[in-house]
Amino acid sequence: MRDVERQKTYDAEQVVRADLRMDGERLKIHGSTVAIPVEKKFGHLEHIETYCNRVLQLPAVRAEYPNAAAKPIAVRHRKGNAAAHYETATRTIAVHDPKYGAPGWAMREIVVLHELAHHLTPMHGHDAAFREAFVFLVSEMIGAEVGWLLGVRFMDHGLAVVA
């Protein structure tokens, strides 16, 4: 199945990544002012793995996605530094680890939550169900303001958020 909304989803997320660089400042968007919290950055792949498995155990996540925590997530080093990705068959998130050379742009919370949303919606590519899970995770973990912001950025790119 062709993932027709993939690039628009990435484009919208890229805008939010830039918004998050405002650590602790305020952003005016569509007539609202949003306080931008400080986003978590990870130092080691093991920290990402622990974080992911703890997120999946949260009551809100378990209520929304009851089977999400049935088996733990693994995190491994990804050889290329151009992207992170989720491997459905092995429940593995692959992230470039900066100790192997290039900057660790993917060692940040929003990127990890993107890949974790794939775990919650494994057969959906980057469709509305995926985006709904992504917004849910961002709202729960980074904050409701950033979840709202992500949803707005999706809509700005012509994408539905609710499946």
Backbone as numpy.savetxt, mean C-alpha at the origin, in Angstrom:
# Nx Ny Nz CAx CAy CAz Cx Cy Cz
-6.00 -12.33 -17.65 -6.83 -11.15 -17.65 -5.94 -9.90 -17.65
-6.26 -8.96 -18.49 -5.48 -7.74 -18.62 -5.79 -6.78 -17.47
-4.79 -6.22 -16.86 -4.91 -5.30 -15.72 -5.00 -3.87 -16.27
-6.18 -3.50 -16.76 -6.34 -2.26 -17.53 -6.20 -0.98 -16.70
-6.39 -1.05 -15.39 -6.31 0.15 -14.55 -5.00 0.26 -13.78
-4.08 -0.61 -14.10 -2.82 -0.68 -13.38 -2.06 0.66 -13.41
-1.82 1.19 -14.60 -1.01 2.40 -14.70 -1.67 3.60 -14.02
-2.97 3.75 -14.18 -3.67 4.86 -13.51 -3.58 4.71 -11.99
-3.67 3.47 -11.52 -3.56 3.21 -10.08 -2.17 3.60 -9.59
-1.13 3.21 -10.32 0.23 3.59 -9.96 0.42 5.10 -10.00
-0.14 5.75 -11.02 0.00 7.20 -11.15 -0.62 7.92 -9.96
-1.81 7.50 -9.56 -2.47 8.11 -8.41 -1.68 7.87 -7.13
-1.18 6.65 -6.97 -0.38 6.34 -5.78 0.90 7.17 -5.74
1.49 7.39 -6.89 2.72 8.20 -6.95 2.47 9.62 -6.44
1.30 10.17 -6.74 0.95 11.50 -6.23 0.86 11.46 -4.70
0.26 10.42 -4.16 0.13 10.30 -2.71 1.50 10.10 -2.07
2.37 9.35 -2.72 3.75 9.20 -2.19 4.41 10.57 -2.06
4.22 11.40 -3.08 4.78 12.76 -3.02 4.11 13.56 -1.91
2.79 13.43 -1.76 2.08 14.12 -0.67 2.64 13.72 0.69
2.96 12.44 0.85 3.46 11.94 2.14 4.85 12.47 2.48
5.55 12.98 1.51 6.87 13.56 1.81 6.74 14.86 2.60
5.51 15.34 2.77 5.26 16.57 3.51 5.26 16.33 5.03
5.69 15.15 5.47 5.74 14.75 6.88 5.31 15.84 7.87
4.12 15.69 8.43 3.67 16.57 9.50 3.13 17.92 9.04
3.11 18.19 7.77 2.58 19.46 7.27 1.11 19.30 6.88
0.53 20.38 6.39 -0.87 20.36 5.95 -0.93 20.54 4.45
-1.89 19.85 3.84 -2.09 19.89 2.39 -3.51 20.37 2.12
-3.66 21.35 1.26 -4.99 21.80 0.84 -5.33 21.11 -0.47
-6.50 20.44 -0.48 -6.93 19.71 -1.66 -8.46 19.70 -1.73
-8.99 20.05 -2.87 -10.43 20.02 -3.12 -11.23 20.69 -2.00
-10.76 21.82 -1.52 -11.48 22.58 -0.50 -11.30 22.07 0.91
-10.47 21.06 1.10 -10.21 20.51 2.44 -8.74 20.67 2.78
-8.46 20.70 4.07 -7.09 20.71 4.55 -6.83 19.39 5.25
-5.76 18.72 4.82 -5.43 17.41 5.36 -4.09 17.49 6.08
-4.07 17.01 7.32 -2.80 16.92 8.07 -2.10 15.65 7.60
-0.88 15.81 7.12 -0.11 14.67 6.61 0.73 14.09 7.75
0.44 12.86 8.17 1.24 12.25 9.24 2.60 11.80 8.73
3.46 11.46 9.65 4.77 10.92 9.28 4.58 9.45 8.92
5.02 9.09 7.74 4.88 7.72 7.25 6.02 6.85 7.79
5.71 5.60 8.12 6.74 4.67 8.59 7.71 4.34 7.46
8.97 4.27 7.79 10.00 3.79 6.88 10.62 2.56 7.56
10.99 1.57 6.77 11.52 0.32 7.31 13.01 0.22 7.04
13.74 -0.33 8.01 15.18 -0.49 7.86 15.60 -1.85 7.36
14.76 -2.86 7.58 15.12 -4.23 7.22 13.89 -4.97 6.70
14.11 -5.94 5.85 13.00 -6.73 5.32 12.25 -7.46 6.43
12.98 -7.87 7.46 12.35 -8.57 8.58 11.32 -7.67 9.27
11.60 -6.36 9.32 10.66 -5.42 9.94 9.38 -5.33 9.11
9.51 -5.38 7.79 8.34 -5.35 6.92 7.50 -6.60 7.14
8.16 -7.74 7.22 7.43 -9.01 7.42 6.66 -8.99 8.75
7.31 -8.54 9.80 6.65 -8.45 11.11 5.46 -7.50 11.04
5.67 -6.35 10.43 4.62 -5.34 10.28 3.42 -5.94 9.54
3.66 -6.57 8.40 2.57 -7.14 7.59 1.76 -8.16 8.38
2.44 -9.04 9.06 1.73 -10.08 9.80 0.98 -9.52 11.00
1.47 -8.45 11.58 0.73 -7.79 12.66 -0.49 -7.06 12.12
-0.35 -6.42 10.96 -1.50 -5.75 10.33 -2.61 -6.76 10.07
-2.25 -7.92 9.54 -3.25 -8.93 9.22 -3.97 -9.47 10.46
-3.38 -9.31 11.63 -4.00 -9.79 12.87 -4.89 -8.74 13.54
-4.88 -7.51 13.04 -5.69 -6.46 13.64 -7.18 -6.80 13.54
-7.94 -6.54 14.60 -9.37 -6.86 14.57 -10.11 -6.25 13.38
-9.83 -5.01 13.04 -10.51 -4.37 11.91 -10.20 -5.08 10.60
-8.97 -5.50 10.42 -8.57 -6.20 9.19 -9.21 -7.58 9.16
-9.18 -8.27 10.28 -9.79 -9.61 10.34 -11.29 -9.56 10.12
-11.94 -8.49 10.60 -13.38 -8.35 10.40 -13.71 -8.12 8.93
-12.90 -7.33 8.26 -13.14 -6.99 6.85 -12.69 -8.10 5.90
-11.59 -8.77 6.26 -11.00 -9.82 5.42 -10.70 -11.03 6.31
-11.71 -11.84 6.63 -11.57 -12.91 7.62 -10.47 -13.93 7.33
-10.16 -14.20 6.07 -9.16 -15.22 5.75 -7.76 -14.65 5.54
-7.60 -13.36 5.70 -6.33 -12.70 5.37 -5.16 -13.22 6.19
-5.40 -13.56 7.44 -4.30 -13.95 8.32 -4.17 -15.47 8.45
-4.85 -16.22 7.60 -4.82 -17.68 7.71 -3.40 -18.22 7.63
-2.59 -17.65 6.77 -1.20 -18.05 6.65 -0.35 -16.79 6.61
0.82 -16.80 7.24 1.62 -15.59 7.31 2.19 -15.15 5.96
2.48 -13.88 5.89 3.12 -13.27 4.73 4.63 -13.42 4.89
5.32 -13.69 3.81 6.78 -13.68 3.80 7.23 -12.44 3.03
8.41 -11.95 3.34 8.99 -10.82 2.61 10.39 -11.23 2.20
10.72 -10.96 0.94 12.04 -11.31 0.44 12.64 -10.13 -0.33
13.93 -10.21 -0.54 14.63 -9.21 -1.34 14.25 -9.39 -2.80
13.99 -8.29 -3.48 13.73 -8.29 -4.92 14.98 -7.78 -5.60
15.46 -8.49 -6.60 16.72 -8.13 -7.25 16.66 -6.78 -7.93
15.60 -6.50 -8.68 15.49 -5.20 -9.34 15.04 -4.14 -8.35
15.33 -2.88 -8.64 14.90 -1.83 -7.72 13.82 -0.96 -8.33
13.23 -1.38 -9.46 12.23 -0.58 -10.14 10.83 -0.77 -9.56
10.57 -1.83 -8.85 9.22 -2.08 -8.35 9.25 -3.05 -7.18
8.16 -3.07 -6.44 7.91 -4.11 -5.45 6.78 -4.94 -6.05
6.59 -6.16 -5.58 5.47 -6.94 -6.08 5.06 -8.00 -5.07
3.85 -8.54 -5.30 3.30 -9.58 -4.45 3.18 -10.87 -5.24
3.62 -11.97 -4.65 3.56 -13.29 -5.27 2.45 -14.08 -4.59
1.33 -14.22 -5.28 0.14 -14.84 -4.70 0.39 -16.29 -4.27
1.03 -17.06 -5.10 1.21 -18.49 -4.83 1.95 -18.76 -3.52
2.90 -17.90 -3.19 3.71 -18.12 -1.98 3.41 -17.12 -0.87
2.45 -16.21 -1.11 2.11 -15.16 -0.15 3.37 -14.38 0.25
4.11 -13.95 -0.77 5.39 -13.28 -0.55 5.39 -11.89 -1.16
5.85 -10.94 -0.38 6.07 -9.59 -0.88 7.56 -9.47 -1.18
7.85 -9.04 -2.39 9.25 -8.85 -2.81 9.53 -7.36 -2.88
10.54 -6.92 -2.13 10.89 -5.51 -2.02 12.39 -5.36 -2.20
12.79 -4.32 -2.92 14.22 -4.07 -3.06 14.78 -3.63 -1.71
15.83 -4.27 -1.28 16.50 -3.95 -0.02 17.71 -3.06 -0.35
17.76 -1.85 0.21 18.84 -0.92 -0.15 20.24 -1.42 0.21
20.36 -2.43 1.06 21.70 -2.92 1.38 22.36 -3.57 0.17
21.56 -3.81 -0.89 22.11 -4.39 -2.12 22.44 -3.33 -3.17
22.42 -2.06 -2.81 22.88 -1.05 -3.76 22.03 0.18 -3.91
20.94 0.12 -4.63 20.16 1.30 -4.96 19.34 1.79 -3.76
18.81 3.01 -3.84 18.01 3.55 -2.74 16.82 2.66 -2.41
16.42 2.67 -1.16 15.32 1.82 -0.71 13.98 2.53 -0.77
13.60 3.02 -1.95 12.35 3.76 -2.09 11.14 2.93 -1.68
11.23 1.62 -1.81 10.08 0.76 -1.51 9.99 0.39 -0.04
10.96 0.79 0.75 10.98 0.42 2.17 10.13 1.42 2.97
8.95 1.73 2.45 8.07 2.69 3.10 6.66 2.12 3.21
5.93 2.63 4.16 4.64 2.06 4.53 3.64 2.00 3.38
3.51 3.04 2.60 2.48 3.02 1.56 2.77 1.96 0.50
4.02 1.73 0.19 4.39 0.70 -0.78 4.06 -0.68 -0.21
4.39 -0.89 1.05 4.11 -2.17 1.70 2.60 -2.41 1.77
1.83 -1.37 2.08 0.38 -1.53 2.16 -0.22 -1.82 0.78
0.37 -1.26 -0.27 -0.06 -1.58 -1.64 0.09 -3.09 -1.88
1.24 -3.62 -1.54 1.47 -5.06 -1.75 0.59 -5.90 -0.84
0.35 -5.44 0.35 -0.53 -6.16 1.28 -1.98 -6.15 0.77
-2.38 -5.09 0.09 -3.72 -5.05 -0.51 -3.86 -6.12 -1.59
-2.76 -6.44 -2.28 -2.80 -7.55 -3.24 -3.05 -8.87 -2.52
-2.49 -9.02 -1.32 -2.73 -10.23 -0.54 -4.22 -10.35 -0.19
-4.85 -9.23 0.13 -6.26 -9.24 0.50 -7.19 -9.46 -0.69
-6.71 -9.12 -1.89 -7.53 -9.24 -3.11 -6.71 -9.92 -4.21
-6.31 -11.17 -4.01 -5.32 -11.80 -4.90 -5.73 -11.97 -6.36
-6.98 -11.98 -6.67 -7.40 -12.21 -8.06 -7.89 -10.94 -8.75
-7.55 -9.79 -8.22 -8.15 -8.54 -8.70 -7.22 -7.58 -9.42
-5.95 -7.88 -9.56 -5.07 -6.92 -10.22 -5.11 -5.58 -9.51
-5.36 -4.52 -10.25 -5.44 -3.17 -9.68 -6.83 -2.58 -9.90
-7.85 -3.40 -9.73 -9.23 -2.96 -9.96 -9.81 -2.27 -8.72
-11.11 -1.97 -8.77 -11.76 -1.26 -7.68 -11.70 -2.03 -6.36
-11.81 -3.35 -6.39 -11.73 -4.14 -5.16 -10.34 -4.01 -4.54
-9.30 -4.04 -5.37 -7.94 -3.83 -4.87 -7.83 -2.43 -4.26
-8.30 -1.41 -4.99 -8.17 -0.03 -4.50 -8.94 0.17 -3.20
-10.09 -0.49 -3.08 -10.86 -0.42 -1.85 -10.06 -1.00 -0.68
-9.42 -2.15 -0.90 -8.58 -2.76 0.14 -7.39 -1.86 0.48
-6.80 -1.27 -0.53 -5.64 -0.38 -0.34 -6.04 0.83 0.50
-7.16 1.47 0.14 -7.64 2.62 0.90 -7.96 2.21 2.34
-8.57 1.05 2.50 -8.89 0.54 3.84 -7.61 0.39 4.68
-6.60 -0.27 4.12 -5.35 -0.47 4.86 -4.66 0.85 5.18
-4.61 1.75 4.22 -3.98 3.05 4.45 -4.73 3.81 5.54
-6.05 3.76 5.51 -6.86 4.44 6.54 -6.58 3.87 7.92
-6.50 2.55 7.99 -6.25 1.89 9.28 -4.83 2.13 9.81
-3.85 2.12 8.91 -2.47 2.12 9.36 -1.79 3.49 9.32
-2.01 4.26 8.29 -1.36 5.58 8.21 -2.29 6.65 8.77
-3.58 6.50 8.53 -4.56 7.43 9.07 -5.71 7.66 8.10
-6.86 7.98 8.68 -8.06 8.20 7.87 -7.86 9.32 6.86
-7.10 10.35 7.23 -6.87 11.47 6.32 -6.14 11.00 5.06
-5.15 10.15 5.23 -4.38 9.68 4.09 -5.20 8.67 3.28
-6.03 7.88 3.94 -6.94 7.00 3.21 -7.89 7.82 2.35
-8.43 8.90 2.92 -9.31 9.80 2.14 -8.53 10.40 0.97
-7.31 10.84 1.25 -6.47 11.45 0.22 -6.20 10.45 -0.92
-5.89 9.21 -0.58 -5.66 8.18 -1.59 -6.91 7.97 -2.44
-8.06 7.91 -1.80 -9.31 7.77 -2.54 -9.56 8.95 -3.47
-9.26 10.16 -3.01 -9.42 11.36 -3.84 -8.46 11.30 -5.03
-7.23 10.90 -4.80 -6.26 10.81 -5.90 -6.69 9.75 -6.92
-7.27 8.64 -6.45 -7.80 7.65 -7.38 -8.90 8.28 -8.23
-9.83 8.98 -7.57 -10.93 9.59 -8.32 -10.42 10.65 -9.28
-9.40 11.42 -8.87 -8.78 12.41 -9.77 -8.23 11.76 -11.04
-7.87 10.48 -10.94 -7.35 9.75 -12.09 -8.44 8.92 -12.80
-9.69 9.19 -12.44 -10.81 8.53 -13.11 -11.04 7.10 -12.67
-10.64 6.76 -11.43 -10.76 5.39 -10.94 -11.79 5.28 -9.83
-12.61 4.24 -9.87 -13.54 3.94 -8.80 -12.79 3.31 -7.63
-13.28 3.57 -6.43 -12.63 3.01 -5.24 -13.43 1.86 -4.67
-14.72 1.89 -4.77 -15.56 0.86 -4.19 -15.92 -0.17 -5.27
-15.72 -1.42 -4.92 -16.00 -2.51 -5.86 -17.49 -2.72 -6.04
